[in-house]
Amino acid sequence: MSYIPHTQQDIEKMLQDIGLSSIDELFLQIPSSLKIKDLNIPSALPEKNLKEKIRKLAKKNNPLYNFNSFLGAGIYSHYIPSALKYLSNQPQFLTAYTPYQAEISQGILQALYEYQSYICILTGLEVSNASLYDGASALAEAVLMSLRINKKNKVLLSRSIHPQYREVVKTYLAPHDFIIKEIPFTEKGFLDLKILEEELEDASCFALQSPNFFGLVEDLGKIRRIVKEREVILILVTNLLSLAILKEPSQEGVDIVCGDTQVLGGFPSWGGSTCGFLAAKKEFLRQIPGRLVGETCDKEGKRAFCLTLQTREQHIRREKATSNICTNHSLEAIRTAIYLALLGREGFEKVALYSLNLAHYLYECLGKIKKVDFPFSSRFFNEFVWKIDNAKRVLEKLYEKKIIGGLLLEKYYPELKDCVLSFTPETKTKEEIDEFISILSSIV
């Protein structure tokens, strides 16, 4: 029988309603070179033979896992323990939505409570919500929090925050009468503290990223001293893995910490799915968006969990809501908690140190190639910027050799022409790095 459940009459009616004459016209936007005219599958095959036929067709693809990739820039490829895949795929967890009658789902609530606890441990802050859509929306929500807290209308953003994160913030604030100013970075890639001081007057918040988009670790202590004098809320976007070896943000005087948990057990998957986290000081509790799971006791005095805070407009009056964000990423948040539980404190630190050391090994190897320069400081975590003439063509040649050298930065930062952002996870081997260096040396 046909795999398409529509009759010819159905198809003709649908095409007529959308003003087209044929199925081919419907798919005109797809280049003919990408269309398979005939799969050449007989009308009936044994299951084993059919699978083999499809497998041969699939081998015509060029999957990215066959590439030696050094691409990071916000989505990172770290090792995912097999136990994580098994546990998170259990039917009790396999949903991205928190039930409306949440207290019935004690297992999910407890898992989210553990997730919140881990985020608080890593950041050193007292309160975390039960996750947000992604890192970019988490930053936007953090900015909105600050605007509600101190009633000012000026927002300062570091230009070394992920470009897409900054665009999301601007989109969130576009319908409102808010002033957004970007603070540039110096020739070494760090925040320009002098310009920051000049712009702090009447600012609601200042948001920065550390390690920043270029992988550099900012001097948070110095930044906090400057910001604190003006009573401006300090928002930090961070890579959670870096907190295995860097100070807790709370120790640096940060008020709100946000970002994406994809780095902790998340698949790269062409950019998603991801999961935003947001942690803040206890005094900001009532302004936190989304949901917050709390621990309590049931009528029999036993430990129980409930949604302690639900500040979205589906749950409370719109004028009282802190956000209209409609969902969190429960499954990804639970995956994060499972990942951290599996690794433990020691394993988590090892992953960070391996990634750090391999990135610095790559940095040293690139430095031996005469045509490679480093425009920024060497105080980086696990990704960094390097420069080479005609970088776009160099990356294309590397790609032909099944190597993804990194992200060409000039798309987002025109002044950084011929600059490349490269990343190394703990899964990268010395041999893979040496292969990259060998092929790059032969190209240039």
C-alpha positions in Angstrom: 0.0 0.0 0.0 1.0 3.6 -0.4 2.8 5.3 2.5 1.0 8.5 1.7 -2.5 8.4 3.2 -4.1 11.0 0.8 -6.1 10.1 -2.3 -5.3 11.8 -5.6 -8.5 13.8 -5.0 -7.3 14.9 -1.6 -4.0 16.1 -3.1 -5.6 18.0 -5.9 -8.0 19.8 -3.5 -5.1 20.8 -1.2 -3.0 22.1 -4.1 -6.0 24.0 -5.4 -6.5 25.7 -2.0 -2.9 26.9 -1.9 -2.9 28.0 -5.5 -0.5 25.4 -6.9 -0.9 23.1 -9.9 1.4 20.1 -8.8 3.4 18.6 -6.1 6.6 19.5 -8.0 5.6 23.1 -7.9 5.2 22.8 -4.1 8.9 21.9 -3.7 10.4 24.2 -6.3 12.4 25.9 -3.6 14.5 22.7 -3.1 17.3 22.5 -5.7 16.9 19.6 -8.1 20.4 18.4 -7.2 19.2 17.5 -3.7 16.1 15.6 -4.8 16.2 11.9 -5.2 14.1 11.0 -8.2 13.8 7.3 -7.5 14.8 5.4 -4.3 14.7 2.2 -6.3 13.1 0.2 -3.6 11.0 -2.8 -4.8 7.4 -2.9 -3.7 8.1 -5.5 -1.1 11.3 -6.6 0.7 12.1 -8.7 3.8 12.8 -6.4 6.7 16.5 -7.3 6.8 17.0 -6.6 3.1 15.1 -3.3 3.4 17.3 -2.1 6.3 20.4 -3.0 4.3 19.1 -1.0 1.3 18.4 2.1 3.5 21.8 1.7 5.2 23.6 1.9 1.8 21.7 5.0 0.9 22.6 6.6 4.3 26.3 6.0 3.6 26.1 8.6 0.8 25.8 11.2 3.5 28.9 12.8 5.0 28.1 12.9 8.7 29.9 15.4 10.9 31.0 12.7 13.4 33.5 11.6 10.7 35.2 15.1 11.0 37.9 16.2 13.4 36.1 19.2 14.8 37.4 22.1 16.8 34.2 24.1 16.6 32.7 25.5 19.9 31.4 29.0 20.1 28.5 28.3 22.4 27.7 24.7 21.5 30.2 22.2 22.9 30.9 18.5 22.1 31.9 16.8 25.4 31.7 13.1 26.3 28.3 11.9 27.3 28.3 8.9 29.6 26.2 5.9 28.4 24.4 5.8 31.7 23.1 9.3 31.1 21.5 8.3 27.8 19.9 5.3 29.5 18.6 7.1 32.6 17.3 10.2 30.8 15.4 8.0 28.2 13.3 6.4 30.9 9.6 7.0 30.2 9.2 8.7 33.6 11.5 11.5 32.4 11.1 11.5 28.7 9.0 14.7 28.4 10.1 18.3 28.2 7.0 19.6 30.0 6.2 19.9 33.7 2.7 18.5 34.4 0.0 21.0 35.5 -0.8 18.8 38.5 2.9 18.9 39.3 2.8 17.4 42.8 1.6 14.1 41.3 5.0 13.8 39.6 7.2 13.6 42.6 10.0 11.9 40.7 10.3 14.7 38.2 10.0 17.4 40.8 12.8 15.8 42.9 15.0 15.5 39.8 14.4 19.2 39.1 15.1 20.0 42.8 18.4 18.2 42.5 19.2 20.2 39.3 18.5 23.5 41.1 20.7 22.4 44.0 23.6 21.6 41.6 23.3 25.1 39.9 23.3 26.7 43.4 26.4 24.7 44.3 28.3 25.6 41.1 27.4 29.3 41.2 27.4 29.8 45.0 24.1 31.7 44.8 21.1 30.8 46.9 18.3 30.4 44.4 18.0 28.7 41.0 14.9 28.2 38.9 13.9 24.9 37.3 15.6 26.0 34.0 14.6 28.2 31.0 14.4 27.7 27.2 18.1 28.3 26.5 21.1 30.4 27.4 20.1 33.4 25.3 16.6 33.6 26.8 18.1 33.1 30.3 20.3 36.2 29.8 17.3 38.2 28.5 15.2 37.2 31.5 18.1 38.1 33.8 18.2 41.6 32.2 14.4 41.9 32.7 14.8 40.9 36.3 17.2 43.8 36.9 14.9 46.3 35.2 12.1 45.2 37.6 14.3 45.3 40.6 15.7 48.8 40.4 13.3 50.5 38.0 16.0 51.9 35.8 15.9 51.8 32.0 19.5 51.6 30.9 21.1 48.2 30.1 24.8 47.7 29.5 26.0 44.6 27.6 29.6 43.5 27.0 30.3 43.2 23.3 32.2 40.0 24.1 29.0 38.2 25.1 27.9 35.6 22.6 26.6 37.7 19.6 23.3 35.6 19.4 22.7 36.1 23.1 23.0 39.9 22.6 20.6 39.8 19.7 18.0 37.9 21.8 18.3 40.5 24.6 17.7 43.3 22.0 14.7 41.4 20.6 13.2 41.1 24.1 13.6 44.7 24.9 12.7 46.1 21.5 9.0 46.9 22.3 10.0 48.8 25.4 11.5 52.2 26.1 14.9 50.8 27.3 18.4 52.1 26.4 20.9 49.4 25.4 24.6 50.2 25.2 27.4 47.8 24.4 30.8 48.0 26.1 33.6 47.2 23.7 36.6 45.0 24.4 40.3 46.0 24.3 43.0 44.9 21.9 43.7 42.0 24.3 40.1 40.8 24.1 39.1 41.8 27.6 36.3 44.2 28.7 37.2 47.9 28.3 37.0 49.0 32.0 37.5 52.6 31.2 34.4 52.8 28.9 32.5 50.7 31.4 33.1 53.3 34.1 31.9 56.1 31.8 28.7 54.4 31.0 27.6 53.2 34.4 25.6 56.3 35.3 21.9 55.5 35.7 22.5 51.9 34.5 20.1 49.2 35.7 22.5 46.3 35.1 25.7 45.3 33.4 25.9 41.9 31.7 29.2 40.3 30.8 30.4 36.8 29.8 33.4 35.0 31.4 34.9 33.0 30.0 33.8 35.4 27.2 32.9 34.6 23.6 36.6 34.5 22.8 37.3 32.1 25.7 39.1 34.7 27.8 38.7 34.7 31.6 37.7 38.2 32.7 38.9 39.9 36.0 35.5 39.7 37.8 36.9 41.1 41.0 38.0 44.3 39.3 34.8 44.6 37.4 32.7 44.1 40.5 34.5 46.9 42.4 33.8 49.3 39.5 30.1 48.3 39.2 29.4 48.2 43.0 30.2 51.9 43.4 27.2 52.7 41.2 24.8 50.1 42.7 24.4 48.4 39.3 23.2 44.8 39.2 26.0 42.5 37.8 24.9 39.7 35.5 27.3 37.0 34.5 27.0 34.6 31.5 29.3 31.7 32.1 30.3 28.2 31.0 29.3 25.9 33.9 32.2 23.6 33.2 34.7 26.4 33.9 33.3 26.7 37.4 35.0 23.4 38.2 38.3 25.3 38.4 37.3 29.0 38.6 36.0 30.8 41.7 32.2 30.6 42.4 30.6 33.7 40.9 29.1 34.6 44.3 32.6 35.0 45.6 33.2 37.5 42.9 30.2 39.6 43.9 28.0 38.6 41.0 24.2 39.1 41.5 22.7 36.9 38.8 24.4 34.1 36.9 23.0 32.6 33.7 23.9 30.6 30.6 23.3 27.3 29.0 23.6 23.8 30.5 24.3 22.1 27.1 27.9 21.9 28.0 27.0 19.4 30.8 25.8 16.3 29.0 23.9 17.9 26.1 24.2 16.8 22.5 25.6 19.3 20.0 22.8 18.2 17.6 23.3 21.1 15.1 22.7 23.7 17.8 20.2 22.1 20.2 18.3 21.2 22.2 19.8 23.4 24.9 18.7 24.4 28.4 19.0 27.8 30.1 20.0 28.2 33.7 19.5 31.2 36.0 20.6 31.6 39.6 20.4 34.7 41.8 20.7 36.1 45.3 18.0 35.2 47.7 16.8 38.8 47.8 15.8 38.5 44.1 13.6 35.4 44.7 10.3 37.1 43.9 11.6 38.4 40.5 12.9 35.1 39.2 11.1 33.9 36.0 9.6 30.5 35.4 9.2 27.8 38.0 11.0 27.0 41.2 10.7 23.6 42.9 10.8 23.5 46.7 11.1 20.8 49.4 8.3 20.5 51.9 6.5 17.8 54.0 3.2 16.0 53.1 0.3 15.6 55.6 2.1 12.5 57.0 5.3 14.4 57.6 7.2 12.8 54.8 9.6 14.6 52.5 7.8 15.9 49.5 8.3 18.4 46.6 6.1 21.0 45.1 6.2 24.0 42.7 7.0 26.7 45.3 7.1 29.5 42.8 5.3 29.9 39.5 5.6 33.4 38.3 4.5 33.0 34.7 1.2 34.5 33.5 -0.4 31.1 33.0 -0.4 30.6 36.7 -1.0 34.1 38.2 -2.4 37.4 37.1 -0.6 38.9 34.1 0.2 42.2 35.9 1.9 40.1 38.7 3.8 37.8 36.4 7.6 38.2 36.1 7.6 36.6 32.7 5.4 35.2 30.0 7.9 32.4 29.3 5.7 29.4 28.7 7.9 26.4 29.5 11.2 25.2 30.9 13.4 22.4 29.5 12.7 19.8 32.1 14.3 16.9 30.3 17.5 18.8 29.6 17.6 20.0 33.1 17.2 16.5 34.4 20.0 15.4 32.0 22.2 18.0 33.5 21.5 16.8 37.1 22.2 13.2 36.0 25.5 14.2 34.3 26.8 16.0 37.4 25.7 13.1 39.7 27.5 10.6 37.5 30.8 12.6 37.3 30.8 13.7 40.9 33.1 16.6 42.1 36.3 14.9 41.1 35.2 13.7 37.7 33.7 17.1 36.9 37.0 18.8 37.7 39.0 16.3 35.6 36.8 17.0 32.6 37.5 20.8 32.9 41.2 20.3 33.4 41.6 17.9 30.5 39.7 20.3 28.2 41.8 23.3 29.5 45.1 21.5 29.0 44.3 20.2 25.5 43.3 23.7 24.4 46.6 25.1 25.6 48.4 22.3 23.9 46.7 23.3 20.6 47.5 26.9 21.3 51.2 26.0 21.7 51.3 23.9 18.5 49.6 26.7 16.5 52.2 29.1 17.8 54.9 27.1 16.1 53.4 27.8 12.7 55.0 31.0 11.4 51.9 32.4 9.6 49.7 32.0 12.7 49.2 35.0 15.1 47.3 35.4 18.4 45.5 38.7 18.6 44.3 38.2 22.2 45.6 37.3 25.6 46.6 33.7 26.5 44.4 33.8 29.7 41.7 31.5 28.3 39.7 28.4 29.4 39.2 25.9 26.6 38.7 28.0 23.4 40.8 30.8 22.0 41.3 33.0 19.0 44.0 32.7 16.4 44.7 34.6 13.2 46.0 33.6 9.7 45.9 35.3 6.3 42.9 34.3 4.1 41.4 32.4 7.0 38.2 31.6 5.1 40.0 29.8 2.4 42.2 28.0 5.0 39.1 26.7 6.8 37.6 25.6 3.5 40.8 23.6 2.7 40.8 22.0 6.2 37.1 21.1 5.7 38.1 19.2 2.5 40.4 17.2 4.7 37.6 16.5 7.1 38.7 19.0 9.7 36.5 21.7 11.1 39.1 24.3 12.3 36.7 26.6 14.2 34.4 29.6 13.7 35.4 32.4 11.4 34.8 35.5 13.6 34.5 38.2 11.0 30.8 37.3 10.4 30.0 38.6 13.9 33.0 40.9 14.5 34.0 42.6 11.2 37.1 44.1 12.8 38.4 40.5 13.5 39.1 39.7 9.9 40.9 36.4 9.4 40.4 35.4 13.0 39.3 31.9 14.0 37.8 30.7 17.3 38.8 27.1 18.1 37.8 24.8 21.0 39.0 21.5 22.4 37.0 19.2 24.6 38.4 16.5 26.9 37.5 13.9 24.3 40.1 15.3 21.8 43.3 13.2 21.6 46.9 14.4 21.1 46.9 12.6 17.8 43.8 14.5 16.6 45.4 17.8 17.5 48.7 16.8 15.8 46.8 15.8 12.7 45.1 19.2 12.6 48.5 21.0 13.0 50.1 18.8 10.4 47.4 19.4 7.7 47.3 23.1 8.5 51.0 23.4 8.2 50.9 21.7 4.7 48.1 24.1 3.6 49.8 27.4 4.6 
